[in-house]
Amino acid sequence: MVTGAGIATALGIGWDCNASGFRSGKTAFRPVTLFDASRQRAKIAAEMDLPETLPATRLPEKIEHRLNRAARMLLHAAHEAWTQSGWETESRDGGIPVVLGTTSGEMSLGQDYLRQAIGSPQQFKRQPTRVAYYQVQRQALDLCDAFGFQGPITIIANACASGSNAIGHAWELVRNGRAEKVLTGGYDALCHLTFAGFDSLQALAPTPCRPFDAERNGLSLGEGAAVLTLETLDSAKRRNAEIVGEIIGYGAVTDVHHLTQPHPEGDAAFAAMNTACTSAGITPERVGYVNAHGTATPQNDATEAAAINRWAGEHAKNLAVSSTKSCIGHLLGAAGAVEAVACLMALRGQWLPPETRLEKTDPVCRFPVVREPTDKKIEIALSNSFGFGGANASLIFRRWS
């Protein structure tokens, strides 16, 4: 069971503003202000307006001042999930595992360290702090300290499937009886190094991305975090907790076709969706909505569409599909976690997230891409996340009533 869900994106911080944005298809792209993008082809991203103050936690003020952008996003999302769940920091909860997905962690600190080391090699001010907080486990440790528990920490850095893999791993811990509760999610912040890297691959679009559009021309980057509190049904009932939704399936498959290019027929994506359905004990016909990976790159969308067509079969013509990256961009390691929350929002609110900037759907899509705000009764949603290196993951969620 999901008993808490926290989210922070360019649409805002918190469930309400993000649900409103996803439901209306609001786009959150703007010119980059976090760094100088004048030498890049693309100059837009879905940046967050991050508050200067953090929510109240157990972290001392001196530690809060050391936290950089990604850690702050993560704490905002975690605080909302923790508060919503009603979890308490007691001795019996001291072993709550933490499973997080990220690709960049605090990459900006490594970037700043390198710039100072090259530009002023004899100047060491702030460098030790950058080294300490650049390490990806640091954000998870600060998260544990913030809420006062000491459980095992697992960090999954599996490209753009990281967030989904983290949630899937957490689900398996609960499902297999290895933990009664798990805190899980994903996070990533924009930084110049990551932005320039994607731009050098000519993967970024100069205008806001349009997944599954016949004239799509690349992805747009965003930033954010999402955190879920997972627990057994018995635990949730014992506490009389409000249940946000249920995770019922997870599939993870590796595509060995190419380091960055998916198999043209989407074999691994097809297998990931099938594996998730098998673990959930359902057929594709039961799925009412697919939150697609949908990056808006020519090859990714064509491959994913082929995989969805093949997986859904005749059901494809009735299957609602959209990519919320059209609203908030590609959040890399955070994408799967944020899109998991978007699925929970759609199930809880009984609506479909539209792609309002879509102009002409690619003919390869045998399924209807949601293009305008739509209310619809859906009981089960599937979310896809695919990444470089062949990481493919699918999660399945069910409405709780």
NORGI-V457639 format. One record per residue. N is the residue number from 1. RES is the residue in one small letter. BURIAL is + if it has 24 or more other ideal C-beta (glycine too) atoms within 12 Angstrom, else -. Layout:
n->{N;N}
res->{RES;RES}
burial->{BURIAL;BURIAL}
//
This chain:
n->{1;2;3;4;5;6;7;8;9;10;11;12;13;14;15;16;17;18;19;20;21;22;23;24;25;26;27;28;29;30;31;32;33;34;35;36;37;38;39;40;41;42;43;44;45;46;47;48;49;50;51;52;53;54;55;56;57;58;59;60;61;62;63;64;65;66;67;68;69;70;71;72;73;74;75;76;77;78;79;80;81;82;83;84;85;86;87;88;89;90;91;92;93;94;95;96;97;98;99;100;101;102;103;104;105;106;107;108;109;110;111;112;113;114;115;116;117;118;119;120;121;122;123;124;125;126;127;128;129;130;131;132;133;134;135;136;137;138;139;140;141;142;143;144;145;146;147;148;149;150;151;152;153;154;155;156;157;158;159;160;161;162;163;164;165;166;167;168;169;170;171;172;173;174;175;176;177;178;179;180;181;182;183;184;185;186;187;188;189;190;191;192;193;194;195;196;197;198;199;200;201;202;203;204;205;206;207;208;209;210;211;212;213;214;215;216;217;218;219;220;221;222;223;224;225;226;227;228;229;230;231;232;233;234;235;236;237;238;239;240;241;242;243;244;245;246;247;248;249;250;251;252;253;254;255;256;257;258;259;260;261;262;263;264;265;266;267;268;269;270;271;272;273;274;275;276;277;278;279;280;281;282;283;284;285;286;287;288;289;290;291;292;293;294;295;296;297;298;299;300;301;302;303;304;305;306;307;308;309;310;311;312;313;314;315;316;317;318;319;320;321;322;323;324;325;326;327;328;329;330;331;332;333;334;335;336;337;338;339;340;341;342;343;344;345;346;347;348;349;350;351;352;353;354;355;356;357;358;359;360;361;362;363;364;365;366;367;368;369;370;371;372;373;374;375;376;377;378;379;380;381;382;383;384;385;386;387;388;389;390;391;392;393;394;395;396;397;398;399;400;401}
res->{m;v;t;g;a;g;i;a;t;a;l;g;i;g;w;d;c;n;a;s;g;f;r;s;g;k;t;a;f;r;p;v;t;l;f;d;a;s;r;q;r;a;k;i;a;a;e;m;d;l;p;e;t;l;p;a;t;r;l;p;e;k;i;e;h;r;l;n;r;a;a;r;m;l;l;h;a;a;h;e;a;w;t;q;s;g;w;e;t;e;s;r;d;g;g;i;p;v;v;l;g;t;t;s;g;e;m;s;l;g;q;d;y;l;r;q;a;i;g;s;p;q;q;f;k;r;q;p;t;r;v;a;y;y;q;v;q;r;q;a;l;d;l;c;d;a;f;g;f;q;g;p;i;t;i;i;a;n;a;c;a;s;g;s;n;a;i;g;h;a;w;e;l;v;r;n;g;r;a;e;k;v;l;t;g;g;y;d;a;l;c;h;l;t;f;a;g;f;d;s;l;q;a;l;a;p;t;p;c;r;p;f;d;a;e;r;n;g;l;s;l;g;e;g;a;a;v;l;t;l;e;t;l;d;s;a;k;r;r;n;a;e;i;v;g;e;i;i;g;y;g;a;v;t;d;v;h;h;l;t;q;p;h;p;e;g;d;a;a;f;a;a;m;n;t;a;c;t;s;a;g;i;t;p;e;r;v;g;y;v;n;a;h;g;t;a;t;p;q;n;d;a;t;e;a;a;a;i;n;r;w;a;g;e;h;a;k;n;l;a;v;s;s;t;k;s;c;i;g;h;l;l;g;a;a;g;a;v;e;a;v;a;c;l;m;a;l;r;g;q;w;l;p;p;e;t;r;l;e;k;t;d;p;v;c;r;f;p;v;v;r;e;p;t;d;k;k;i;e;i;a;l;s;n;s;f;g;f;g;g;a;n;a;s;l;i;f;r;r;w;s}
burial->{+;+;+;+;+;+;+;+;+;+;+;+;+;+;+;-;+;+;+;-;+;+;+;+;+;+;+;+;+;-;-;+;-;+;+;-;+;-;-;+;-;+;+;+;+;+;+;+;-;+;-;-;-;+;+;-;+;-;+;-;-;-;+;-;-;+;+;+;+;+;+;+;+;+;+;+;+;+;+;+;+;+;+;+;+;-;+;-;+;-;-;-;+;-;-;+;+;+;+;+;+;+;+;+;+;+;+;+;+;+;+;+;+;-;-;-;-;-;-;-;-;-;-;-;-;-;-;-;-;+;-;+;+;+;-;+;+;+;+;+;+;+;+;+;+;+;+;-;+;-;+;+;+;+;+;+;+;+;+;+;+;+;+;+;+;+;+;+;+;+;+;+;+;+;+;-;-;-;+;+;+;+;+;+;+;+;+;+;+;+;+;+;+;+;+;+;-;+;+;-;-;-;+;+;+;-;+;+;+;+;+;+;+;-;-;+;+;+;+;+;+;+;+;+;+;+;+;+;+;+;+;+;-;-;+;+;-;-;+;-;+;-;+;+;+;+;+;+;+;+;+;+;+;+;+;-;-;-;-;-;-;+;+;-;-;+;+;+;+;+;+;+;+;+;+;+;+;-;+;+;-;+;-;+;-;+;+;+;+;+;+;+;+;+;+;+;+;+;+;+;+;+;+;+;+;+;+;+;+;+;+;+;-;-;+;+;-;-;+;+;+;+;+;+;+;+;+;+;+;+;+;+;+;+;+;+;+;+;+;+;+;+;+;+;+;+;+;+;+;-;+;+;+;+;+;+;+;+;-;-;+;+;-;+;+;+;+;+;+;+;+;-;-;+;-;+;-;+;+;+;+;+;+;+;+;+;+;+;+;+;+;+;+;+;+;+;+;+;+;-;-}
//
